[in-house]
Each structure stands twice: as structure tokens, then as C-alpha cells.
Amino acid sequence: MAFSCLNKRASLWLVVMLAVGCQQGNLELKRELQKTLNTLTKAVEEVDGEGLIQSVYFPELEQDQYREHVKQLLVDYLLALKNGRFGFDSQGILLIRFLGIGHHRYKVVSVSENPGQPTTANMRIGIRFAYDANIRFSDLEAGTILYIPKKPWPEFYEIRIGGENEAPREQLAYLEIDISFVDHGAGWRVAKSSVVDASIEYEISLESH
């Protein structure tokens, strides 16, 4: 009887230790992936070549081509905005720019490694935008144009500060993004990013700005 109880306690202790080890591993992975994502959002904002090399993976390009590639993506993006519609690249460079991810807090919804593929990992993040509360419209010069995502995704409102803007309007309130990472020996890099369509929420804004 005592031996049986001892076995049960040992088994329970093993389960607890495995659970703690798994949590610690996921926490460390979460930190590493967040660090990579934060580096990427800053690199996109600043078009920083070194930051891009440290945080994103373009399989068809040499690393010394990253900065020029992203610069061209952003130029094409600005031109496409004038036509009212554009597409997103696989890595999510334009998604970061369009949503202004670096200017919003995000939460980590989940983190996981792929079984049998230790060089890949996934992270889902959620972002609540609250554009009316987070954008200091009063600090912007008259004539400044902002692009705010609206329903249906990924269409957008063109908001001109000091102009006559549509109100009420149904604008983006929340969404989640799935991000895939790869590690080829130099640390985690973003390989793919995509919006989880089922997660998108909208809100009604009465602000005319």
C-alpha cells in the first residue's frame, strides 16, 4: 500500500515538473518571438536594413537586398492607397504598416512550436485599436490624411484632418494575426503573417475630426 502511494506521488510530481517545464519553455519562446516581432515593427517604420535582417525572412532574397525590397513594397503601398485597395505581402510588412502595429499594444493569444519541426514556431497576437481614443487628432495638422480600416476588411476610410469626413462610420476595433517564424541558426525570423478573418470586430465611430 505504501509502495503504491509512493508511486502515485512520484507520478504526480513528474506530471507537475513536466507542466512547469513546459510553461517555462513556452514563456521563453514567447519572449523570443515577441522580441523578433517588436524588432520587425520598428524596422518597418524606420526602413532599417539591419533590423529587417534580424527579424524577417525573405527566402528569395539575399540579406543585402532586404532594405530595398521593403522600400519598394512601401512605395507601391502608398500608390495603391490612392486607388483605394491593395494586397498584403506574405511576411506581413504591409500589414504592419497599414495597421500601425508598432503604435498599438498587442496581447499574445497563443504560442506553439511545430512537433517534429524545431526550427519553426507560431504566435497569434490580438490587437484592440480604439482609434478614436488612441490617435491624437488634435495634434495633427489640418490636411493630414489618415487611413483607418473599415468594414469589410481590408477596405478603409480616408480621414482628412479638418475636412468633412464620413460619420457615423463602422471602423476596425479588434483583430488577431497568425505569425509563423523560422530559425535557420541565427534566431527567430518572421516568415509569414496573416489576419484571422473570424476574429475581426468593428465599432461605430461618431467622430468627424
HELIX and SHEET records of a PDB file:
HELIX    1   1 ALA A    2  GLU A   46  1                                  45    
HELIX    2   2 GLY A   49  SER A   55  1                                   7    
HELIX    3   3 GLN A   63  GLN A   65  5                                   3    
HELIX    4   4 TYR A   66  LYS A   82  1                                  17    
HELIX    5   5 ILE A   93  LEU A   99  1                                   7    
HELIX    6   6 ILE A  101  HIS A  103  5                                   3    
HELIX    7   7 TYR A  131  ASN A  134  1                                   4    
HELIX    8   8 PHE A  137  ASP A  139  5                                   3    
SHEET    1   A 4 TYR A 106  ASN A 114  0                                        
SHEET    2   A 4 GLN A 117  ARG A 128 -1                                        
SHEET    3   A 4 ARG A 169  ASP A 183 -1                                        
SHEET    4   A 4 TRP A 188  SER A 205 -1                                        
SHEET    1   B 2 ILE A 145  PRO A 149  0                                        
SHEET    2   B 2 PHE A 156  ARG A 160 -1                                        
END                                                                             
